[in-house]
C-alpha cells in the first residue's frame, strides 16, 4: 500500500513539473543577434525564429550585422510572443535611428483584445522611450535615442510588477525613468514582431537599424543592465546578449567559470568599484552586483601552443628525472 501511495505521489509530482510553463525558469527566451539571419539563440528555439518581411536587409551593425528597416512596411515576424500576462521580463535591443515619429522597436500581443493585452516597446516622436499597452502608454523623461548613433535601449518589468508604472527604462545601461499610469500589463501571446506595432499593418513601422534583440523572463537589475551595455560597447569584447547571459549564469550560480574566446571568466567576490566593466585585454573585471561586490574576472586563456609546450617541457623534465634516478 505504501509503495502504491509513493508511486502515486511521485507521478503527481512529475505531472506538476511537466505542467509548469517552460518559462518558469529564469532564462534568456529570445535572442536574435541578427548576424545575417534571424535564428533564435534563446531557449524557446525555433518557436521564435524570425522571417524578414518587406525590403528589410542586413547591414553592418553594432555587434556583427543588423537589420535595416525603411519605416514603410519592413519588419521581422518571429513566432509567438514568448511572455504572457504580467510575467516578469527584460526587453533589450541596440537601435540606430533619427526618427521623429512614434516607431516600434518590438512588440507582441493584441491591439484589439482586453485592456493591457499588447506590449510594444517604442521610440517616441521626441526620441525618448515608452511602452504601450492596449489602454495606455507610459509617460516620463529620459535620454533621447534618435541621434543617428547606436544606443542600447532596455525596459524591465520587475517581479511583482503589474502596471506600466512599474516599468523601468534604461538607455546605454543607465536608468532613465519609471513609467506612470494605472494601466495593467496583461500581455497576450500574439506575434512577436521586430520593427512593427502589435498585429497591425503599416503602424509605427521602425525607420533605422535594429541589432541584438533579447527578451528575458526575469528582471535584470540595474547593475546587470549596466554590465550588458558595457560588454557590448567594449571594442575589445563586443559581447552580444547571448554571450552576456553566459556571464550572468556564472554570476547567478555564484561559482565556476566560462571560456569565451581567448578569455576565461571566473566568479569573484570582494570586487572594488561600481557596476560594469573595467580593464583591458590583459585582464577584465565585471561587477554585476555593486552592493555585494560580486561579479567576474577574466584573464587570457593559455594558448594551445603554450599548453603543448608546457606539456612537452613537463615530459622532458620527467624523463630527465627518471634518467638521473636510473
C-alpha positions in Angstrom: 0.0 0.0 0.0 2.8 2.4 0.9 4.6 1.6 -2.3 1.5 2.4 -4.3 1.0 5.7 -2.4 4.6 6.6 -3.0 4.3 5.8 -6.7 1.1 7.9 -7.0 2.8 10.9 -5.2 5.8 10.6 -7.5 3.6 10.5 -10.6 1.6 13.5 -9.4 4.8 15.5 -8.7 6.1 14.6 -12.2 2.8 15.8 -13.7 3.0 19.1 -11.9 6.6 19.6 -13.1 5.6 18.8 -16.7 2.6 21.1 -16.4 4.7 24.2 -15.5 5.2 26.6 -18.3 8.6 26.4 -19.9 9.4 30.0 -18.9 9.0 29.2 -15.2 12.8 29.0 -15.1 14.6 32.4 -15.4 16.3 32.4 -18.7 17.0 34.2 -22.0 14.0 33.2 -24.0 14.6 35.1 -27.2 17.9 36.2 -28.7 18.1 37.4 -32.3 21.6 38.6 -32.8 20.7 39.3 -36.5 24.1 38.3 -37.8 22.9 37.7 -41.3 20.0 35.6 -40.0 17.1 35.8 -37.7 17.6 32.5 -35.9 16.7 32.5 -32.3 19.5 31.7 -29.9 17.3 31.8 -26.9 15.7 28.9 -25.0 12.5 29.0 -26.9 14.4 27.9 -30.0 12.8 27.7 -33.4 9.5 28.8 -32.0 10.9 32.3 -32.2 13.0 32.2 -35.3 12.3 35.2 -37.4 11.3 35.9 -41.0 12.2 39.1 -42.9 9.3 41.0 -44.5 9.2 43.9 -46.9 12.6 45.2 -48.0 14.3 44.5 -44.7 18.0 43.8 -45.3 21.1 43.0 -43.3 23.8 45.7 -43.0 26.8 46.3 -40.8 25.6 46.7 -37.2 26.7 47.3 -33.7 27.6 43.7 -33.0 28.2 42.0 -36.3 25.4 42.7 -38.7 22.0 44.4 -38.0 18.6 44.7 -39.7 17.8 47.8 -41.8 14.2 48.9 -41.8 12.8 51.7 -44.0 9.7 52.6 -41.9 7.4 51.6 -44.8 6.4 48.0 -44.1 9.7 46.3 -43.2 9.7 44.1 -40.1 10.6 40.7 -38.7 7.9 38.3 -37.7 9.4 36.0 -35.0 6.8 33.5 -33.9 4.5 33.7 -30.9 5.2 36.2 -28.2 7.2 34.4 -25.5 5.7 36.0 -22.4 2.1 36.5 -21.4 0.2 38.2 -18.6 2.2 40.3 -16.3 5.2 37.9 -16.2 8.5 39.5 -15.3 10.5 40.5 -18.3 13.5 42.4 -19.6 13.5 43.5 -23.2 16.6 45.0 -24.8 18.0 45.9 -28.2 20.5 48.2 -29.9 18.9 50.8 -32.2 20.3 53.4 -34.6 17.6 55.9 -35.7 16.9 59.6 -36.5 13.1 59.1 -36.4 10.9 62.0 -35.3 7.7 59.8 -35.3 6.5 57.1 -33.0 8.4 54.0 -34.0 8.1 50.5 -32.5 11.3 48.6 -31.7 9.5 45.4 -31.0 6.0 44.2 -29.9 3.7 41.3 -29.3 0.2 40.7 -28.2 -3.1 42.1 -29.4 -4.3 45.6 -30.1 -8.0 44.6 -30.2 -8.5 42.4 -27.1 -8.9 43.3 -23.5 -7.0 46.3 -21.9 -3.3 45.8 -21.5 -3.1 42.9 -23.9 -0.3 44.2 -26.1 3.2 45.1 -25.2 5.0 47.5 -27.6 8.4 49.0 -26.9 8.8 52.3 -28.7 10.9 55.2 -29.6 8.6 58.2 -29.1 8.4 61.1 -31.5 10.6 63.2 -29.2 13.2 60.4 -29.2 12.6 59.1 -25.6 11.5 55.5 -24.8 8.0 54.3 -23.9 5.8 51.2 -23.7 2.3 51.0 -24.9 -0.4 48.5 -23.7 -3.9 48.3 -25.0 -5.3 51.0 -22.9 -2.4 53.4 -22.4 1.2 54.5 -22.7 3.9 55.3 -20.2 5.0 58.9 -19.8 8.3 60.2 -18.5 11.5 61.9 -19.3 14.8 60.5 -20.3 17.7 60.5 -22.7 16.8 60.7 -26.4 18.0 57.9 -28.7 17.2 59.4 -32.1 20.6 60.9 -32.7 21.8 58.6 -35.5 24.2 56.7 -33.3 24.0 53.2 -31.8 22.1 53.2 -28.5 21.2 50.3 -26.2 17.5 50.5 -25.1 16.1 48.4 -22.3 12.9 48.1 -20.4 12.3 46.0 -17.3 9.0 44.8 -15.7 10.2 43.7 -12.3 8.9 40.7 -10.3 5.6 41.7 -8.8 5.0 44.5 -11.3 1.5 44.7 -12.7 1.1 48.1 -14.3 3.0 50.4 -16.6 4.0 52.5 -13.6 6.3 49.5 -12.6 8.3 49.6 -15.8 11.9 50.8 -15.6 13.6 52.3 -18.7 17.3 52.4 -19.4 19.4 53.9 -22.2 23.0 52.8 -22.7 22.9 50.9 -19.5 21.8 53.9 -17.4 18.5 54.2 -15.6 16.2 56.9 -17.1 12.8 56.8 -15.5 10.0 54.6 -14.1 6.7 54.7 -16.1 3.5 56.2 -14.8 -0.1 55.2 -15.2 -2.5 52.6 -13.8 -2.9 50.6 -17.0 -2.4 46.9 -16.5 0.4 44.9 -18.2 -1.6 41.8 -19.3 0.1 40.7 -22.5 -1.4 38.2 -24.8 0.8 35.9 -26.9 0.2 37.4 -30.4 3.0 37.5 -32.9 6.5 38.8 -31.8 7.4 41.5 -34.4 10.6 43.4 -34.6 10.1 46.9 -36.0 6.3 47.0 -36.0 3.4 47.7 -33.7 1.5 44.6 -32.4 -0.6 42.8 -35.1 -1.1 45.8 -37.2 -0.1 46.5 -40.8 2.0 49.7 -41.5 1.6 51.0 -38.0 4.6 52.6 -36.2 7.0 50.9 -38.5 10.6 51.5 -37.4 12.9 53.7 -39.5 16.5 52.8 -38.9 18.7 49.9 -37.7 18.0 47.3 -35.0 20.6 44.9 -33.7 20.8 42.2 -31.0 17.2 41.8 -29.7 16.9 40.0 -26.4 14.0 39.0 -24.1 14.5 37.5 -20.7 11.6 36.3 -18.5 13.4 37.8 -15.5 14.2 41.3 -14.2 17.7 42.3 -14.9 19.0 44.5 -12.1 20.3 48.0 -12.8 23.8 46.7 -12.3 23.2 43.9 -14.8 21.8 46.2 -17.4 25.0 48.3 -17.0 27.1 45.2 -17.5 25.1 44.2 -20.6 25.8 47.6 -22.1 29.5 47.7 -21.1 30.4 44.3 -22.6 28.6 45.1 -25.8 30.0 48.6 -26.1 33.6 47.4 -25.4 35.7 47.4 -28.6 37.8 44.6 -27.2 34.8 42.4 -26.2 31.8 43.4 -28.3 29.7 40.7 -26.5 26.1 40.3 -27.5 23.2 39.5 -25.2 23.7 35.7 -25.5 27.3 35.9 -24.5 26.5 38.2 -21.6 23.9 35.7 -20.5 26.7 33.1 -20.1 28.5 35.5 -17.8 25.3 36.2 -15.9 24.7 32.5 -15.4 28.1 32.1 -13.8 27.3 35.0 -11.5 23.8 33.7 -10.7 25.4 30.3 -9.8 28.0 32.2 -7.6 30.7 29.7 -8.7 32.6 28.4 -11.6 33.9 29.9 -14.8 33.2 30.1 -18.6 35.6 30.3 -21.5 34.7 32.9 -24.1 37.2 33.2 -27.0 40.6 33.8 -25.5 39.3 34.7 -22.1 38.4 32.7 -19.0 35.7 34.5 -16.9 35.6 33.3 -13.2 33.1 34.2 -10.5 34.7 36.6 -8.0 33.8 38.3 -4.7 35.2 41.4 -3.0 35.4 43.4 -6.2 36.0 47.1 -5.9 34.3 49.9 -7.8 30.9 50.5 -9.3 28.8 48.2 -11.5 30.1 47.5 -15.0 33.3 46.6 -16.9 36.9 47.8 -16.2 40.2 46.5 -17.6 41.7 45.6 -20.9 42.9 42.6 -22.9 45.3 41.5 -20.1 42.5 41.3 -17.5 38.9 42.4 -17.1 36.6 42.9 -14.1 32.9 42.9 -14.5 30.9 43.9 -11.4 27.3 42.7 -11.6 26.3 43.4 -8.0 27.8 46.6 -6.6 26.1 46.1 -3.3 27.7 42.8 -2.5 30.8 43.5 -4.7 30.4 40.3 -6.8 30.9 39.7 -10.5 33.5 38.0 -12.7 37.2 38.5 -13.5 38.7 37.4 -16.8 42.3 36.6 -17.8 43.6 35.3 -21.2 43.5 31.5 -21.6 46.9 29.9 -22.2 47.2 29.3 -26.0 47.2 25.7 -27.2 50.8 26.1 -28.3 51.8 27.3 -24.8 49.9 24.3 -23.3 51.6 21.9 -25.7 55.0 23.5 -24.8 54.3 23.1 -21.1 53.3 19.5 -21.6 56.4 18.7 -23.6 58.6 20.5 -21.1 57.0 18.5 -18.3 57.6 15.3 -20.1 61.2 16.2 -20.8 61.7 17.1 -17.1 60.1 13.8 -16.1 62.4 11.9 -18.5 65.5 13.7 -17.1 64.5 12.8 -13.5 63.9 9.2 -14.5 67.3 9.1 -16.3 69.1 10.6 -13.3 67.4 8.1 -11.0 68.4 5.2 -13.2 
